[in-house]
Amino acid sequence: MLNATAGFIASGKPVLLLEHDLRPITVEIGQNVSQMIINAGNRLNCPIAALFGDAQPYQGTNLTWPIVVDGKYNDSSNPIKGTIGY
């Protein structure tokens, strides 16, 4: 997965990568992939719901999540970071 991600980043082409973090090893790989994307500097790393503009992707909650606006994603108001009350 890490080599494939490096190849996608190097290609310069638009790519949508989906992560499925179900086990400790996939969480670790997901963290490494996210850091690779952030370090690339020319890629957007965000949840799929944010990309599609869905600020409330989870049923049964009124938490509002950040979305992509003008090609940028700012997760400073991410509710799981404790910046917004429940």
Wavefront OBJ file of the C-alpha trace (Angstrom):
o trace
v 0.000 0.000 0.000
v 2.779 2.441 0.847
v 4.564 1.828 -2.460
v 1.296 2.160 -4.381
v 0.578 5.454 -2.610
v 4.050 6.754 -3.424
v 3.410 5.866 -7.083
v 0.068 7.688 -7.111
v 1.649 10.769 -5.557
v 4.561 10.713 -8.022
v 2.235 10.375 -11.016
v 0.802 13.851 -10.456
v -2.599 12.612 -11.630
v -5.805 13.092 -9.631
v -6.436 10.046 -7.455
v -9.054 9.138 -4.883
v -7.735 6.771 -2.215
v -10.118 5.173 0.265
v -8.838 3.924 3.609
v -10.542 1.223 5.656
v -9.149 1.212 9.174
v -10.536 -1.900 10.839
v -7.477 -3.437 12.480
v -4.429 -1.977 14.239
v -2.197 -2.686 11.217
v -4.559 -0.926 8.792
v -4.819 2.036 11.171
v -1.026 2.272 11.205
v -0.825 2.029 7.415
v -3.586 4.639 7.099
v -1.627 7.011 9.323
v 1.488 6.506 7.203
v -0.458 7.028 3.975
v -2.045 10.205 5.360
v 1.369 11.563 6.318
v 2.736 10.772 2.845
v -0.148 12.697 1.275
v 0.348 15.657 3.626
v 4.108 15.673 2.954
v 3.522 15.720 -0.820
v 2.155 19.248 -0.430
v 0.152 19.143 -3.659
v -2.543 16.718 -2.533
v -5.716 17.061 -0.496
v -6.120 14.681 2.443
v -9.687 14.625 3.735
v -12.648 12.346 4.456
v -14.786 11.391 1.452
v -17.837 13.100 2.979
v -15.860 16.358 3.140
v -14.968 16.023 -0.526
v -18.644 15.644 -1.436
v -19.682 18.542 0.832
v -21.546 16.430 3.399
v -21.077 18.228 6.745
v -23.259 15.740 8.640
v -22.326 12.270 7.326
v -23.249 10.322 10.458
v -26.863 9.472 11.233
v -28.041 10.002 14.772
v -25.735 12.922 15.543
v -25.904 16.648 15.050
v -22.126 17.066 14.889
v -20.991 19.214 11.983
v -17.783 18.209 10.227
v -15.572 20.379 8.015
v -15.966 20.089 4.246
v -13.837 20.946 1.230
v -14.365 24.550 0.143
v -12.612 26.055 -2.894
v -10.306 23.047 -3.119
v -9.142 23.398 0.478
v -9.853 21.364 3.595
v -9.465 22.859 7.067
v -10.101 20.336 9.822
v -9.553 22.797 12.684
v -13.262 22.495 13.543
v -13.221 18.679 13.504
v -15.480 17.586 16.399
v -13.331 14.585 17.316
v -10.474 16.965 18.104
v -12.506 18.412 20.965
v -12.945 21.832 19.380
v -16.731 21.579 19.280
v -18.996 20.521 22.131
v -21.172 17.451 21.866
l 1 2 3 4 5 6 7 8 9 10 11 12 13 14 15 16 17 18 19 20 21 22 23 24 25 26 27 28 29 30 31 32 33 34 35 36 37 38 39 40 41 42 43 44 45 46 47 48 49 50 51 52 53 54 55 56 57 58 59 60 61 62 63 64 65 66 67 68 69 70 71 72 73 74 75 76 77 78 79 80 81 82 83 84 85 86
